[in-house]
Amino acid sequence: MLKKYLPEPSIRLFLFSGVLGLVLFSTLISLVISYRNSHHEIEELFDAQLAEQARVLLPIVEYYYTQKNALTDTDDIKSNKSYPTNENLPFNEETGHRYEKKIAFQFLNPRGDLLVHSASAPSEPLFKLQQGYVNIRYQQHNWRCFLLQNPKTQRWLLVAERDDVRGELIEEIVEQGIKPMVLLIPLLCFLLWQVLHYGLHPLQQLAKDIASRNPNNLEPVTSAPYRREIQPIITALNQLFKRLQQTILREKQFTSEAAHELRTPLAVLGLYAQNALQATETKSRNNALNKLILGIERCSRLVKQLLTQARVDNVQQLDFESISLNDLVRETIAERMPLALHKQQQVTFNTDEKTILFKGQPTWLEILTSNLLDNAIHYSPVKGKININLKKQENQIELQIQDSGPGVPDQDIPRLTTRFYRGNSSSSSGVGLGLAIVEKIVALHHGNIQFTNRSDDHSGLIVTVQLPLELSDYHQ
C-alpha cells in the first residue's frame, strides 16, 4: 500500500544524490585525513620550534643570570641568599600577543630550584628534571615541554607551550579548508544538476522521437545523434521493431491465407446444403448430406490447423521440462490408432531404450508427433505399414516415421513445409499446414527435419526429426 504513495524512482535524482553523496563523503574523508596529517605535522613543527627556542634561549639566560648574580650556585646555597625569580615585564595586551600567556620558560639550577622564569610560567618547577620532551597538566591545561641542560653549568632550561596554541592553529587550518567547501556546495549542486540534465537529454530526445512516431512506422531508429551509452537501448528497440514487423507480416499473411483457404470450402459447404434442400430423392439428399458432413470435418481440421499455425508462429521461445519421449510417442500412437485401424494399417513402434529422457515442451512435441503420424496414416494405403523408430544417439535423439504411401517427387521435397502445399493430393482432405507446423516446432527445439523417399522395394516417405539432447545451452 505504501508504494503507491511514494514518488516514482528517478534516474536523475538517484544519480544526483549518489554523486553528491560520494563527493561529500570523499571530502569528509579527505578533511579527516588532512586534519590528522596537519595535526601530526604541526606537532612536529612546534616540537622542533620548542627545541630551537630552548637552544637559543639557554645561553642568553645563562649570560643574564651570570651577569646579574656574581655568586655561583654553591655560594648561593651557603649564603642562603635568594634572588628575584621574575624580573620580566608584565604582559600587556596592547603591546604583546595573545599567545604570550600560553608560552613559558623556567631556568633551574642543577638541583631543580627555580632561578628565573617568564611571566606566564609558574613560580615552582613544573616537573622533575628529565631531558627531552614531556607532557604535563597545569592549571587545567596541558603543556608540551622541552627540557635542556647546559653541560658546563649543569643548569636546566624548560621551554613550555600550552596545547591550545597548537589546537587553535589546527582548527584554523581545518576551518579554512571547510569554509570553501561549504560555500561551494550550492554551486556544486547546481552544476551537477545541469550536467545530469545535459547527460540525460539524449534519453528524453529518444523518448520524444519514439512518441512522435506513426504507429505503422517500424523502421529502425537511427543512432547517429545519440551517445554511445544509449546504443544498447537503440539496438534493443530496433530488434523489437524488427520482431514486430515480422509478427505483423505473419499475421497479414496468415489472414490472407486463411481467407483464401476458407473461401472455397465454405462455398462448397453452401453448395452441398443447397443440393440437400433441392434433392427430391432420399438417396440424393443423403449423398449431399454426407458430403456436407465431410466438408464440415475438413473445415474443422483446417480451422484447427490454422489456429495451431498462428500459435506456433507467435512463439519465440519455449519453457523446456524433462519428459519421457517413449511415453509421449506411445500415447500419440494410441490416440491415432482408430484412424489406422479404420484403414487396416499396421503401425510398428521401435525404440532402443525403455525410457529416453528429453528436455522439451510436451504439448508442442505431441503436436509434432501427431501431425507426422496423421500424414503417414493419410498417405499410406489401406493395409499399409507405418514404422516409427525412436533412438538415442551420442548427442541427439532421432525420431523417424516411414509410411508406405506413394512418396514425393524429388523436386517437390523442398516444398513440403510450405504452407498449404499438398502436392499431388490437393484434392484430398489434407489442409497443407501439418508439416509447416512440424518444421516450426523442430526449430523451436533447435533441431532439424529431413524428408527422403524410401530407396528399398517399397514406396513411401521417410521423415527424420533430429533433436539435440542438451537444450540447456539454448534455454535462457
N, C-alpha and C positions, 0 to 999 in steps of 0.2 A: 504493500500500500504506500510505503514511503517513497518508492521510486518515482511514482507519477507526480509527486510534488517537487522532486529535485530537478534542477535545470539539466538540459541535455549536455553531455560531455562535449567540450570544445577543444579542438587541437590547438588553436591559437592560445587559449587560456592555459592549457596544460604546458605548452612549450614556454610561454611567458613565465609562469610561476616556477617551472622546473629550472629554466636557465637563470632566472633572478635568484632563486634559492641557492643554486650551485655557486653563483658569483658571490652572494653574501656569505655563504658558508666558507668558501675559499678565502674570502677577505678576512673573515673572523679567524680562521686558522692561521693565515699569514700574520695577522696582528698579534696573535698569541705567541707565535714563533718569534716575531720581531721583538715583542716585549721581553721574552726570555733572553734572546740574544743581546738586546740592548742592556738589560739588567746585568748580564754577565760582563759585557764589555765595559760598562760604566763602573762596575765594581773593580774590574782590573785597572781601569784608568785612575780611579780615585785612590786605590791602594798604592799604585805607583806614585801618585802625587803626594800621598802621605809620607812615603819613604823618602821622596825627594825633598819634601819640606823639612823632614827630620834631619837629613844630612846637611841641608843648607843652614838650618836654624841652630844646630848644635854648636858649631864653632862661634857663632855670633853670641849665643847665650853664655858660652864659656868665657869669652872675652869680656862681656859685660860683667859677669859675676866676678871675674878675677880683678878687673879694674875697680869695681865697686867695693870689694872686700879684700883687704891686704892680707888677711889671715888665711891659712889653709883650713881644710876640714878638721884636722886634728886640733889646731888652735881654737877653732870654733867650739869644739866639744869641751876642751879643757876650760875655756873661759866662760862656758855656758852663755856665750853672747849670742843673742838671736838677731836676726836681720829681717828687715821687711820682706815679706813674700810676694808682694804685688805692688809694683810702682808704675804699672801701665796706666795710661789714661782711661777713664771710664768710657763705656760705649755711648756714642752719640748717634741717634737715628738720622740726624740731618747730614752729618759728615761721614758716617760709616755706611756699612752694608748690613742688610738684614741677616746675612749668613754669619756675621761675626760672632753672634752668641752661640752658634752651632759648631764653631771650630775652636779648639783649645789646645794648650800645651802646658806641660809641667816639667820642671827641671829639678832633679833629685840628686842627693849625694849617694855615695856607694851603699849606704845603709838603707836608703829608701826614704830619707827625710826630705820633705819638700823644701826647696830653696827658692825657686821662682816659678810663677805660673801666670797665665794670661787672665784677663778679666772674666772670661767665660768659663774658666776652669775652677773646680772646687779647691778648697784650701787644704784638703787632705789627699794623700796619694790615692789614686783610683784603684790600683790593684798591685799585686806582688810583682817584684822585679822579674821580668822574663822577656828576653829579647825577641822581637818579631811582632807579628800581628795577633791581636786578640779582640774579642767582642765582650763588652761589659754592659751592665744595666745600671744607670744612674739617673735619679730623679725622673722616673717614669719614661726614660728614653734609652734606646740602645745606641751605644757608641762603638765606632770602629777605631781601634787604636793601633799605633805603631810605636814600639819602644826601641830606642837605640842607645848603646853605651859607648862612651868615649874610652878607648883602650888605654889612654895615658892617665887621665884623671879618675877613671872608673865611675864618673858621674853618668847619670841617666837623663835622657830626654824623651818625654812622652808627647806624641802628637795625636790628637783625637778629633773625630768628626762625627757629628750626630747623624743617625741613619736617615732622618727626614730630608737632609741635604741631597742625598742620593735619590731618595724616593721622589722628591719633587721634580728632580731633573728627568727621571724615568717617566713620571706621569706627564710631564710637559711634552716629552718626545712622543709618547703614545697618543696624547691628546691632539698633537699636531698631525699625527698620522690618521687619526679617526675623523677629524673635522672635515678634511676634503672629501673623504668617502661619504660621510653623511650628507654633505652638501651636493654631492654628485649623484646620489641615489635617485632623486626625481628625474634628473636628466637622463640617467641610465635607463630608467623605466620607460621614459618617452621614446628614446632611441631604440630600445629593444622592441617596443610595441610596433614602431614604424618598420623595423627590419622584418619582424614576423609578418606584418601586413603585406609588405612587398614580397616576401618569400612565398607566402601562401596565395598570392594573387593569381598565379597560373592555375591553381585548383579551382578558384572561383571562375576564371575565364573558361576553363574546360567545362565546368558545370553549366555555365551560361550558353556555351556553344551547343552542348548536347540538348539543353532545354529548348533552344530555339529551332531545333531540327524538325523537319516534317516527319511524322510517324512512318512514312514509307521510305524515308532516306536511311538506308542501312549501309551506306558507303563507309569505308574505313576513315577513322579520324586521322587527319594529318598531324604529325608530331613535330613539325618544324618550329612552331612558335613556343613550344613548351620546353621546360628544363629536363635534364637527364633523369632526375629522380621520378618524374611523372611518366616516363616511358613504360614501366611495367603496367601502370593503370591503362594507358592508351592501348598497349598490346592486348591486355585482357578484354578491353572494350571491343577492339577490332575482332578478336576471336569470338566474342559473344555475338557481334553483329553478323559475322560470317555464319555462325550456327543458326541464328535466327533466319538469315536468308535461305539457308538450306532447308530449315524446317518449313518456312512459308512456301518454298518451291515444291517440297514434297507434298504439302497439303493441297496446293493447287493441282499438282499432277495427280494426286490421289482422287481429288474431287472430279477432275476431268475424266480420269479412267473409270471411276465408279459410275459416273453418269452415263458414260459410253457403254459400259458392260451391262448396266441395269436396264438401259433403254430397250434393247432387243428382247430380253426375257420377259419384261413386263408387257411389251406389245404382244408377244406370243401367248402369254397368260390371258390377256384380254381376248385374243382370237379363239383360244380353246374355250373360254367361258361363253362367247357368242355362239360357237358351234354347238356347245351343250344345250344352250337355250333354244337354238333353232332346230335341233335334231328332233325328228318325228318318230324315229325308231329307238327302242331301248338299247340295242347293240351300239348304234352310232353315238347315243348320248353317253353310255358307259365308256366307250372308247375316248371320247372327248374329255370326260371327267378324269379318266386315268392319266391322260396326257397333261391335264391341268395339275394333277397331284404331283407328277414327275417334275413339271416346270416349277411348281412351288418349292419342291425339295431342292432343286438346283439353285433357285433364287436364295433359299435359306443358306445353302452352303456358300454361295457367292458373298452374301452379306457377312456371314461368319468369318470367311477368309479376308474380306475387306477390312473388317474391324481388327482382326489379328494383325494384318499388314500395317494398319495405322498405328497400332500399339507398338509393334516392334520397330517401326520407323522412328518413333519418338524416344526410344530407349537409347541412352548414351553409355550407360554402364550398369552392370548387374551386381546385385549383392549375392556373392557366392556362399554356399554352405556345403558341408560334406554329405554326400549321398551315395547310395549303392546303385551303380548303373545296371547291374544284373537285375535287381528287383524292379527298377524303373522300366527296363525293356520288357521284362516278363509281364508286368501289369499292362503295358500298352498292347502287347500281343493278345492278352486275354480280352481286352476291350474290343479289339478288331477281329477277333476270331469269328463272330457271327457273320461278318461280311465275307470272310474267306470260306467258311463252310457253305454259305449260300451259293458260292461258285465252285464248291467241291475242290477247293485248293488245299495243298499241303504246305504248312508253314513249319519250318525247322529252325530252332534256335540253338546255336553252338557257342560255347564260351569255355575258356581255358581254366578259369578260377570260379570258385563259389561266390566270392564277393570281390568286386572291383570298386574300391572307394575313389570318389572323384569329387573335386570342389567345383560346383557349378550351380546353376539356377534350375531347380527341379521342374518348375512349371514350363519354362521355355524348352528344356530338354525333352519334356514329354510331348510338347507340340512338334518339335523336330522329329522325334521318332514316329509320332502318329502320321505326320504328313508323308514321310518316306514310306511307311507301311501302307498307307492309303493308296499312294501312287503304284506301289508294287501289286497290290490287290486289284486295283483298277485296270492296269495294263496287262496283267497276266491272264491267260485264257482260262476257261473252265477246266478244272482238273489240272491246273498248272502248279508249279512248285515255286516256293519262295524260301530262300535261305537267308538267315540272319546270323552274322558272325560278330561276336564281341570278344576282343582280345586286348590284353595289356602288353605293351611293348616297353622298351627301355625308358623312354621319356614321354610316351604318349599313349593314348587309348584309341583304338581303331574300331569303328562301327561300320560294318559292311552289309548291305542289303542287295541281294540278287533276285531279280524277277525272271519270269520265263515269257515275257511279252515279246513284241516284235523288235524291240531295240529302237535306237535313234540313229538316223543318218549322221555320219561323222561331221558333216558341215553344219548340222543343227545343234550339236552338243554344246558349243559356247553360248547358245541362246536359251538353254533350258531354264536358267534362273531369271530370265527376263519376265517381267510382269505380264500376265495374261497370255503368255505364249503356250500354245497347246499342240504345236506341231501338226502331225497328220491326223490328230484326233480332235480337231477343233469342233467337230460335231458331237463329241461325247459330252458326258455330264461334268467333266472337269472344268475348273474355272481359271486355271493357269497361274495361280498365286502360291501354291504349296511350296515349290522349290525356291521361289524368291524369298519366302519367309524362312525356309531352312537355311539358305545362304546367310541371311542376316543374323540368325541365331548362332550359327557357327562362327561368324565374325565377332559377335559379342563375347564368345568364349575363346577368342584368339586362336581358332583352329582353321582348317581348310577343308574343302569338299572337292571331290573328283568324280567325274562321270566317264565310264568306259563301257563299250559293248563287249559282251561275252565273246571270247575267242575260241571256245570249245564247240562241240557239235550242237550245243543248244543255243537258241537265240535269247535275247534279253538284255537288260541294262544292269550294270553294277554301279551302285552309288557307295562311295567310300568317304566317311567322315573321320578326320583325324583331329583329336583334341589334346592339347598339352596337359600332362599330369599336374604340373605345378603352376597354378594360376595366381599364386600369391604375389608373384612379381608384377602381375598386371593389375591387381586389385589394390587401389589406393583408398 
